[in-house]
Amino acid sequence: MQSCPRPAGGDWGRAEIALLGASCDRIRDFARLITQFFAGRRIGYADADHGAAGEPPATALTYTDKISYHRLDLIPPMSPYQRRLLFNDCDLVLVNGNHFSARHQVLFLDGIKSLEAKLEKLTDVRLVVLAAADVVIPDYLQPLIAAAPVMQLQHEEALRRFF
């Protein structure tokens, strides 16, 4: 009897992409742009909290109705299996690659932040996005991105087609 193969996926979902190469604010803005391409689709986003103001008490599970959204805080951290369950209904999960890894990567290069310390996260680069026309791709990235298309951020229609 032949078994059914499991769908390929990563730590977040079947379709996950880490965005990295720029500051967290720029990555968050880029993620907002990508989500606009998917009207009517369920897009997930994984990021680390960048401020500690108003943190909930350290309980095993905390649910907070923030009125315009809902927040779930868990201690200890979720396993990859638990994360996949949480993001299972999403058509695509965008991941801030400055903090987490994902199966595929999109590099968002602004010429300010270096990726030299994160080379181990670059396992399957699918796209390189240059934030400005004068951004130069560093030599150390060339072997890792040889097969990936390179696009300018201002070419939104090309980015829409890619995603």
Order of alpha helices (4+ residues) and beta strands (2+ residues): beta-alpha-beta-beta-beta-alpha-beta-beta-beta-beta-alpha
